[in-house]
Amino acid sequence: MIDHNGRAPLHKAAMLDDVPLLDVLQLYGGASSATIDGARDADGFTALMQALLLNNTAASD
């Protein structure tokens, strides 16, 4: 489900530095190669970019 900022669950998990949730999303299809590699929110950021901007080192590894 995409929110009003264009962020998917993968974006939210990366922004919260929630590695267990990132693992679950990847395992059960909430993190497809399209969302990992290129899905951008309304500001043009990918989930990885959001994690790096927030200095979330666990989520960006």
C-alpha positions in Angstrom: 0.0 0.0 0.0 1.4 3.3 -1.1 0.9 6.3 1.2 0.1 9.9 0.3 3.9 10.6 -0.1 4.3 7.8 -2.6 6.1 5.6 0.0 5.7 1.9 -0.1 6.2 -0.3 3.0 9.8 -0.8 1.9 10.4 2.9 2.2 8.9 3.1 5.7 10.9 0.1 6.9 14.1 1.7 5.6 13.2 5.0 7.2 12.6 3.4 10.5 15.9 1.3 10.2 13.7 -1.8 10.8 15.9 -4.6 9.4 13.6 -7.5 10.6 10.7 -5.8 8.7 12.9 -5.4 5.6 13.7 -9.1 5.8 10.0 -10.0 6.0 9.1 -7.7 3.1 11.9 -9.2 0.9 10.9 -12.8 1.9 7.1 -12.3 1.2 7.2 -10.1 -1.9 6.8 -6.6 -0.4 10.3 -5.8 -1.6 10.5 -6.8 -5.3 13.5 -5.9 -7.4 11.5 -3.0 -8.8 10.9 -1.5 -5.4 14.4 -2.2 -4.1 16.2 -0.9 -7.2 14.1 2.0 -8.4 10.7 2.7 -6.9 10.8 6.3 -5.9 8.5 8.3 -3.5 6.9 11.6 -4.4 10.2 13.4 -3.5 12.1 11.1 -5.9 13.9 9.0 -3.3 14.3 5.3 -3.2 14.1 3.3 0.0 17.9 3.1 0.2 18.2 6.9 -0.4 15.8 7.5 2.5 17.8 5.2 4.8 21.0 6.9 3.9 19.5 10.4 4.4 18.4 9.4 7.9 21.8 7.8 8.7 20.1 4.4 9.2 23.2 2.3 8.9 21.5 -1.0 9.6 18.9 -0.5 6.9 21.4 0.7 4.3 23.8 -2.3 4.7 
